[in-house]
Amino acid sequence: MILSPDHAREFFDVWASLDAFVNRRRAIVPGCQTAAECRGTTRASLRALRDALWREPTLLDAFVEDNPDALAPRAIAAADGFRHAVKDRFYVERVLKGHAVFISISTSRVYLVGGLAEDVGDVLSRASPAGSALVADTVLLPFAGHIVWDGIVGVLNVNFGPGIRQEFKEKYLAAKARGQLIDTLEGAPRPAVPPKRGPDRRPAVTAVLRAVEELGKPDTELQGAAFRLLKPCARLALVTLDDRHDDHELVAPLRSVRRALKQVEVALARLEDDPGR
């Protein structure tokens, strides 16, 4: 997802005006007194201006109040929304068709981030061939109902092993499963992808539990171990089907599953060691 041409123009107009305002107040970059002049300044200079702004949020309040370049009401309201900015380092877990998945290094919150005039993946691929599994130092902002970055992105030269990549993948999948993907910064975060609601599967799982009781005596040790695995698996499934369950409720049935699985492994090992097979 990228901003529409009108929204992109508005975004850059706001930032040029805001950059110039900060520079007039703090005299950081020579020759950047107006919005037009700030449009042509270097990325390093823009980063210095943005760093000054985030260090001193009252500058944003003053800009919104003064509106020195007489921006349209919608544009100045968008600038006011920048108070919800999230400045952090983010692990870019994956780049999807409509957005990139940013995971905060400091809080582990998962954000869905769109681009400005270019897709996030296209911008990042110029810094890293993979375009993901990297750390981006940037600021996330609300704009036009989406999360975007502020256009100043630093990519850290860090190599991640498979263990770290898997850890961040699990954070993304867990947030997605719980409806905790964040796609807005204005007000309380709302689920970006609500959990899918399917048919009530509890009767089917309960039927499995009843069927296990009717299996009778097993014919072999391995068969008996497999039968004993069915019950804790079904009980674990029942817990997960309760929307109000606490994660701590998963601990006991999960331990039962592991014990039963261990019995299956032991039975298999005995079969493999049996020379009479």
Helices and strands as residue ranges (DSSP letters): H 5-26, H 35-39, H 43-55, H 58-66, H 73-81, G 82-84, E 86-95, E 100-104, E 110-113, H 120-125, E 134-143, E 146-149, E 154-156, H 162-177, H 202-213, H 221-240, G 247-250, H 251-273
